[in-house]
Every structure is written in structure tokens, then in C-alpha cells.
Amino acid sequence: MKPDELLAILGQAGKLKTTYRHCFLEAGRQESVADHSFRIALFAMLLSKEEAFRNDDMDRVIRMCLIHDLGEAFTGDIPSFLKTDSDADKEDRILDHWVDTFPEPQRTEWQGLLSEMNALSTREARIYKAIDKLEALISHDESDLSTWLPLEYDLQLTYGQENMEVSPYFQELREVIDAWTRRKTAAEK
């Protein structure tokens, strides 16, 4: 990859540092897409040594985590409860078009990862998706309840539930997160 190609890709990806998500961090700062992407990649790295994932290509999962929201560098973030299929299709088209401009071998690798992720066609893609959902729940539980919308009290307990089926580890973790959510919201009542 030529230096100017590398810098162009990093420049576009760098926009995620100031592309904000719906969630607020514990310190009261709005979470960026880069914050989220970093933490899900770290999450995957931490799981790579767990027995439950020893037969999985966790390096591939980490790569998926790192690139999963890059389309939002073009479109911005739309919270899951507002995002339509049309929004998701637009984001995918823009990201695919951008990746098509990459030099080889990055183009082929990223196209393969994106296709696998969108289809959830492998265990690794389903692991990435579960981690993505779980990290959002964790971030939300870390945020002050004053930043939650009324619909999020129920959404926090249902969001991404179907993605936990990929592993008993995630099901157990989800139970712990749900208990945290219930304690947090009970304190509000």
C-alpha cells in the first residue's frame, strides 16, 4: 500500500473519532463510534484466550470489530431504534464503494470480511455481532440514567438477545448485564 493510500484510508476512518453515538460515557461525554469500535476489538481480544472460543479465529473477529462501523464515517451513526433498512443499505453501499477503491490485498480481505459480517455466515461473524451488541449494552449501563430515553428501559433488556445464541458464554454474560440493568433501573424507580 502506498503511503498516500494508507493516509487516505486512515483519514476517513479517523472521522469516527468525532462521529458520535447515542450513548453517553460515564464521565458525561458522548460516546464516539471510535470509542465503541476500540472496545469491541479489545473485548474480542480478551475473549481470544477463553476456552469457549479456543476453536474460533478470534483474530478474524477482531478485524471484523475494527471495521464494522466504518460506513458511519460517511453517514454518521443512527441509533438502532431509529435505523431503517434503507439507512443500513445506504451505509453498506457507501462502505462497499469505498472499499472497492482500496489497493490489493486489502480490498479483497475487507470485501470478504464485510460480506461474511453482513450474512452472519460464520461463527466468527456471529461472535463479532454478539460482542457488538453486548458492548452497546455495557456502555449504556455505564451511562447516567438521565441520558436514557424512556424506550431504552425496555430496549436495554431485549436488544440483541437473538445474537447471544452463538455461545453459552454470551448467554451467561448477557444475564449478568441484564441483572445490572435491572438494578440500575430499579434505583431510578
Short mmCIF file of the C-alpha atoms (twelve columns), coordinates in Angstrom:
data_MODEL
# 
_entry.id   MODEL 
# 
loop_
_atom_site.group_PDB 
_atom_site.id 
_atom_site.type_symbol 
_atom_site.label_atom_id 
_atom_site.label_alt_id 
_atom_site.label_comp_id 
_atom_site.label_asym_id 
_atom_site.label_seq_id 
_atom_site.Cartn_x 
_atom_site.Cartn_y 
_atom_site.Cartn_z 
_atom_site.pdbx_PDB_model_num 
ATOM 1   C CA . MET A 1   0.000   0.000   0.000  1 
ATOM 2   C CA . LYS A 2   1.379   3.366   -0.954 1 
ATOM 3   C CA . PRO A 3   1.755   5.963   1.817  1 
ATOM 4   C CA . ASP A 4   -0.871  8.260   0.275  1 
ATOM 5   C CA . GLU A 5   -3.375  5.365   0.070  1 
ATOM 6   C CA . LEU A 6   -2.730  4.474   3.708  1 
ATOM 7   C CA . LEU A 7   -3.132  8.090   4.821  1 
ATOM 8   C CA . ALA A 8   -6.385  8.475   2.857  1 
ATOM 9   C CA . ILE A 9   -7.910  5.371   4.467  1 
ATOM 10  C CA . LEU A 10  -6.753  6.382   7.938  1 
ATOM 11  C CA . GLY A 11  -8.060  9.912   7.377  1 
ATOM 12  C CA . GLN A 12  -11.529 8.676   6.510  1 
ATOM 13  C CA . ALA A 13  -11.528 6.177   9.384  1 
ATOM 14  C CA . GLY A 14  -10.343 8.954   11.718 1 
ATOM 15  C CA . LYS A 15  -13.687 10.674  11.249 1 
ATOM 16  C CA . LEU A 16  -15.109 8.056   13.620 1 
ATOM 17  C CA . LYS A 17  -13.326 9.847   16.475 1 
ATOM 18  C CA . THR A 18  -15.830 12.693  16.144 1 
ATOM 19  C CA . THR A 19  -18.820 10.706  14.880 1 
ATOM 20  C CA . TYR A 20  -20.976 10.390  17.956 1 
ATOM 21  C CA . ARG A 21  -23.266 7.591   19.080 1 
ATOM 22  C CA . HIS A 22  -26.468 7.940   21.044 1 
ATOM 23  C CA . CYS A 23  -24.873 6.747   24.297 1 
ATOM 24  C CA . PHE A 24  -23.062 8.921   26.827 1 
ATOM 25  C CA . LEU A 25  -19.995 7.764   28.703 1 
ATOM 26  C CA . GLU A 26  -19.782 7.614   32.444 1 
ATOM 27  C CA . ALA A 27  -17.953 10.929  32.508 1 
ATOM 28  C CA . GLY A 28  -20.827 12.646  30.673 1 
ATOM 29  C CA . ARG A 29  -19.103 12.773  27.306 1 
ATOM 30  C CA . GLN A 30  -20.964 11.445  24.303 1 
ATOM 31  C CA . GLU A 31  -19.502 8.183   23.047 1 
ATOM 32  C CA . SER A 32  -17.836 8.203   19.637 1 
ATOM 33  C CA . VAL A 33  -18.022 5.398   17.109 1 
ATOM 34  C CA . ALA A 34  -14.235 5.051   17.535 1 
ATOM 35  C CA . ASP A 35  -14.713 4.527   21.298 1 
ATOM 36  C CA . HIS A 36  -17.166 1.719   20.588 1 
ATOM 37  C CA . SER A 37  -15.059 0.097   17.854 1 
ATOM 38  C CA . PHE A 38  -11.951 0.115   20.018 1 
ATOM 39  C CA . ARG A 39  -13.739 -1.503  22.919 1 
ATOM 40  C CA . ILE A 40  -15.369 -4.275  20.915 1 
ATOM 41  C CA . ALA A 41  -11.969 -5.120  19.391 1 
ATOM 42  C CA . LEU A 42  -10.490 -5.220  22.915 1 
ATOM 43  C CA . PHE A 43  -13.476 -7.327  24.040 1 
ATOM 44  C CA . ALA A 44  -12.730 -9.855  21.265 1 
ATOM 45  C CA . MET A 45  -9.048  -9.903  22.139 1 
ATOM 46  C CA . LEU A 46  -9.867  -10.633 25.782 1 
ATOM 47  C CA . LEU A 47  -12.151 -13.496 24.748 1 
ATOM 48  C CA . SER A 48  -9.496  -14.996 22.469 1 
ATOM 49  C CA . LYS A 49  -7.953  -16.831 25.427 1 
ATOM 50  C CA . GLU A 50  -11.246 -18.146 26.792 1 
ATOM 51  C CA . GLU A 51  -11.957 -21.867 26.456 1 
ATOM 52  C CA . ALA A 52  -15.352 -21.133 24.864 1 
ATOM 53  C CA . PHE A 53  -13.628 -19.537 21.861 1 
ATOM 54  C CA . ARG A 54  -10.464 -21.642 21.527 1 
ATOM 55  C CA . ASN A 55  -11.592 -23.148 18.207 1 
ATOM 56  C CA . ASP A 56  -12.604 -19.809 16.699 1 
ATOM 57  C CA . ASP A 57  -10.476 -17.463 14.610 1 
ATOM 58  C CA . MET A 58  -10.550 -14.590 17.063 1 
ATOM 59  C CA . ASP A 59  -8.023  -12.616 15.013 1 
ATOM 60  C CA . ARG A 60  -10.676 -12.550 12.286 1 
ATOM 61  C CA . VAL A 61  -13.288 -11.463 14.853 1 
ATOM 62  C CA . ILE A 62  -11.004 -8.620  15.997 1 
ATOM 63  C CA . ARG A 63  -10.642 -7.499  12.375 1 
ATOM 64  C CA . MET A 64  -14.415 -7.511  11.979 1 
ATOM 65  C CA . CYS A 65  -14.779 -5.455  15.139 1 
ATOM 66  C CA . LEU A 66  -12.301 -2.890  13.892 1 
ATOM 67  C CA . ILE A 67  -14.042 -2.298  10.558 1 
ATOM 68  C CA . HIS A 68  -17.699 -2.957  11.390 1 
ATOM 69  C CA . ASP A 69  -18.832 0.675   11.721 1 
ATOM 70  C CA . LEU A 70  -16.571 2.338   9.152  1 
ATOM 71  C CA . GLY A 71  -19.592 3.166   6.978  1 
ATOM 72  C CA . GLU A 72  -20.611 5.576   9.719  1 
ATOM 73  C CA . ALA A 73  -17.578 7.710   8.838  1 
ATOM 74  C CA . PHE A 74  -19.661 8.657   5.780  1 
ATOM 75  C CA . THR A 75  -23.244 8.513   7.085  1 
ATOM 76  C CA . GLY A 76  -22.971 9.234   10.789 1 
ATOM 77  C CA . ASP A 77  -24.448 6.979   13.429 1 
ATOM 78  C CA . ILE A 78  -28.161 6.280   13.564 1 
ATOM 79  C CA . PRO A 79  -29.356 4.639   16.806 1 
ATOM 80  C CA . SER A 80  -30.669 1.105   16.296 1 
ATOM 81  C CA . PHE A 81  -34.180 2.117   17.314 1 
ATOM 82  C CA . LEU A 82  -34.278 4.715   14.502 1 
ATOM 83  C CA . LYS A 83  -32.224 2.967   11.793 1 
ATOM 84  C CA . THR A 84  -34.255 1.675   8.860  1 
ATOM 85  C CA . ASP A 85  -33.355 -0.993  6.316  1 
ATOM 86  C CA . SER A 86  -32.903 1.845   3.834  1 
ATOM 87  C CA . ASP A 87  -30.381 3.522   6.162  1 
ATOM 88  C CA . ALA A 88  -28.466 0.260   6.581  1 
ATOM 89  C CA . ASP A 89  -28.459 -0.389  2.819  1 
ATOM 90  C CA . LYS A 90  -27.167 3.118   2.139  1 
ATOM 91  C CA . GLU A 91  -24.381 2.725   4.678  1 
ATOM 92  C CA . ASP A 92  -23.415 -0.677  3.221  1 
ATOM 93  C CA . ARG A 93  -23.381 0.681   -0.352 1 
ATOM 94  C CA . ILE A 94  -21.164 3.626   0.585  1 
ATOM 95  C CA . LEU A 95  -18.776 1.417   2.559  1 
ATOM 96  C CA . ASP A 96  -18.623 -1.160  -0.251 1 
ATOM 97  C CA . HIS A 97  -17.900 1.578   -2.795 1 
ATOM 98  C CA . TRP A 98  -15.106 2.960   -0.597 1 
ATOM 99  C CA . VAL A 99  -13.550 -0.466  -0.027 1 
ATOM 100 C CA . ASP A 100 -13.679 -1.102  -3.788 1 
ATOM 101 C CA . THR A 101 -11.124 1.737   -4.137 1 
ATOM 102 C CA . PHE A 102 -8.594  0.060   -1.808 1 
ATOM 103 C CA . PRO A 103 -5.412  -1.456  -3.191 1 
ATOM 104 C CA . GLU A 104 -4.888  -5.202  -3.112 1 
ATOM 105 C CA . PRO A 105 -4.682  -7.260  -0.948 1 
ATOM 106 C CA . GLN A 106 -6.647  -5.025  1.479  1 
ATOM 107 C CA . ARG A 107 -9.593  -4.738  -0.919 1 
ATOM 108 C CA . THR A 108 -10.122 -8.478  -1.151 1 
ATOM 109 C CA . GLU A 109 -9.684  -9.040  2.588  1 
ATOM 110 C CA . TRP A 110 -12.116 -6.284  3.567  1 
ATOM 111 C CA . GLN A 111 -14.685 -7.291  0.950  1 
ATOM 112 C CA . GLY A 112 -14.594 -10.826 2.316  1 
ATOM 113 C CA . LEU A 113 -14.937 -9.677  5.910  1 
ATOM 114 C CA . LEU A 114 -17.829 -7.331  5.117  1 
ATOM 115 C CA . SER A 115 -19.668 -9.992  3.152  1 
ATOM 116 C CA . GLU A 116 -19.212 -12.523 5.949  1 
ATOM 117 C CA . MET A 117 -20.347 -9.996  8.567  1 
ATOM 118 C CA . ASN A 118 -23.447 -8.913  6.658  1 
ATOM 119 C CA . ALA A 119 -24.514 -12.501 6.022  1 
ATOM 120 C CA . LEU A 120 -23.573 -13.657 9.540  1 
ATOM 121 C CA . SER A 121 -22.413 -16.706 7.592  1 
ATOM 122 C CA . THR A 122 -19.743 -17.928 10.005 1 
ATOM 123 C CA . ARG A 123 -19.404 -18.465 13.710 1 
ATOM 124 C CA . GLU A 124 -16.795 -15.676 13.734 1 
ATOM 125 C CA . ALA A 125 -19.300 -13.233 12.217 1 
ATOM 126 C CA . ARG A 126 -21.919 -14.235 14.778 1 
ATOM 127 C CA . ILE A 127 -19.361 -13.796 17.589 1 
ATOM 128 C CA . TYR A 128 -18.488 -10.303 16.318 1 
ATOM 129 C CA . LYS A 129 -22.209 -9.401  16.180 1 
ATOM 130 C CA . ALA A 130 -22.806 -10.625 19.746 1 
ATOM 131 C CA . ILE A 131 -19.821 -8.626  21.004 1 
ATOM 132 C CA . ASP A 132 -21.085 -5.537  19.162 1 
ATOM 133 C CA . LYS A 133 -24.482 -5.818  20.862 1 
ATOM 134 C CA . LEU A 134 -23.049 -6.627  24.298 1 
ATOM 135 C CA . GLU A 135 -20.662 -3.687  24.280 1 
ATOM 136 C CA . ALA A 136 -23.545 -1.338  23.471 1 
ATOM 137 C CA . LEU A 137 -25.451 -2.705  26.469 1 
ATOM 138 C CA . ILE A 138 -22.415 -2.315  28.723 1 
ATOM 139 C CA . SER A 139 -21.856 1.270   27.575 1 
ATOM 140 C CA . HIS A 140 -25.472 2.071   28.180 1 
ATOM 141 C CA . ASP A 141 -25.415 0.600   31.675 1 
ATOM 142 C CA . GLU A 142 -22.303 2.670   32.408 1 
ATOM 143 C CA . SER A 143 -24.078 5.865   31.374 1 
ATOM 144 C CA . ASP A 144 -26.198 8.005   33.663 1 
ATOM 145 C CA . LEU A 145 -29.910 7.170   33.575 1 
ATOM 146 C CA . SER A 146 -30.632 10.827  32.899 1 
ATOM 147 C CA . THR A 147 -29.279 10.228  29.367 1 
ATOM 148 C CA . TRP A 148 -31.662 7.332   28.650 1 
ATOM 149 C CA . LEU A 149 -34.796 7.765   26.598 1 
ATOM 150 C CA . PRO A 150 -37.982 6.176   28.017 1 
ATOM 151 C CA . LEU A 151 -37.972 3.444   25.344 1 
ATOM 152 C CA . GLU A 152 -34.477 2.367   26.370 1 
ATOM 153 C CA . TYR A 153 -35.607 0.916   29.690 1 
ATOM 154 C CA . ASP A 154 -37.242 -1.989  27.821 1 
ATOM 155 C CA . LEU A 155 -34.851 -1.970  24.861 1 
ATOM 156 C CA . GLN A 156 -31.868 -2.492  27.147 1 
ATOM 157 C CA . LEU A 157 -33.337 -5.872  28.161 1 
ATOM 158 C CA . THR A 158 -34.256 -7.043  24.639 1 
ATOM 159 C CA . TYR A 159 -31.612 -5.529  22.338 1 
ATOM 160 C CA . GLY A 160 -29.536 -8.164  20.561 1 
ATOM 161 C CA . GLN A 161 -30.980 -11.043 22.585 1 
ATOM 162 C CA . GLU A 162 -31.079 -13.294 19.497 1 
ATOM 163 C CA . ASN A 163 -27.348 -12.753 18.929 1 
ATOM 164 C CA . MET A 164 -26.448 -14.429 22.223 1 
ATOM 165 C CA . GLU A 165 -27.332 -17.892 20.902 1 
ATOM 166 C CA . VAL A 166 -23.875 -18.252 19.336 1 
ATOM 167 C CA . SER A 167 -22.323 -19.179 22.697 1 
ATOM 168 C CA . PRO A 168 -23.344 -20.150 26.226 1 
ATOM 169 C CA . TYR A 169 -20.600 -17.744 27.344 1 
ATOM 170 C CA . PHE A 170 -22.523 -14.836 25.818 1 
ATOM 171 C CA . GLN A 171 -25.797 -16.060 27.304 1 
ATOM 172 C CA . GLU A 172 -24.236 -16.083 30.766 1 
ATOM 173 C CA . LEU A 173 -22.655 -12.668 30.236 1 
ATOM 174 C CA . ARG A 174 -25.980 -11.312 28.991 1 
ATOM 175 C CA . GLU A 175 -27.664 -12.499 32.209 1 
ATOM 176 C CA . VAL A 176 -25.103 -10.580 34.266 1 
ATOM 177 C CA . ILE A 177 -25.605 -7.441  32.137 1 
ATOM 178 C CA . ASP A 178 -29.396 -7.757  32.366 1 
ATOM 179 C CA . ALA A 179 -29.150 -8.023  36.168 1 
ATOM 180 C CA . TRP A 180 -27.008 -4.857  36.148 1 
ATOM 181 C CA . THR A 181 -29.646 -3.107  34.038 1 
ATOM 182 C CA . ARG A 182 -32.454 -4.167  36.397 1 
ATOM 183 C CA . ARG A 183 -30.525 -2.928  39.452 1 
ATOM 184 C CA . LYS A 184 -29.757 0.354   37.717 1 
ATOM 185 C CA . THR A 185 -33.333 0.999   36.598 1 
ATOM 186 C CA . ALA A 186 -34.816 -0.164  39.918 1 
ATOM 187 C CA . ALA A 187 -32.759 2.508   41.668 1 
ATOM 188 C CA . GLU A 188 -34.457 5.086   39.429 1 
ATOM 189 C CA . LYS A 189 -37.937 3.953   40.437 1 
# 
